[in-house]
Amino acid sequence: MRQEDRAAAGRRSARRLEQLRDTDVVVPGVPLGDVPVAFEVARCLGAPLDPAVVRGLRVPRQPEPGLGAIGEHGVRVIAEGVLRESGPSPVEREAVERAERTDTGGWARCRL
C-alpha cells in the first residue's frame, strides 16, 4: 500500500503496533528515509527513537548495486550475493570501507 507520506506511514505502522505501548521497546530508524517513519512510531508509542548512523558500501567502479553497509561501533553488513557477483578484491573492499569511514561529509542526515 502506497503511503501519502513518511509521517503518515509511521502513524499507520504505530496503529498496528499499539500493543507495544507501555512496554520496554525502542524504535530503530535508518536515515534518511526510515527515520521520519520511525519517529512517528516512537511518538505514538511513547517509546525512545534510536536512529542508526550508517554508510552504504558501493562496488568499486559501479554506482549500483550496494555491496553492503557500515555503521557505528565497527558494524559491517555485506551483501554476499553482490560480493560473489561483482568480485571486488579484498584490497578493493577495504579501500571502499576505509573511504566511507573517513568521509564525514557523506554520513546520512536525518530529516524529520
Helices and strands as residue ranges (DSSP letters): H 6-16, G 18-20, E 27-29, H 34-45, E 49-51, E 54-58, E 66-71, G 72-74, E 76-78, H 80-86, H 90-102, G 104-106
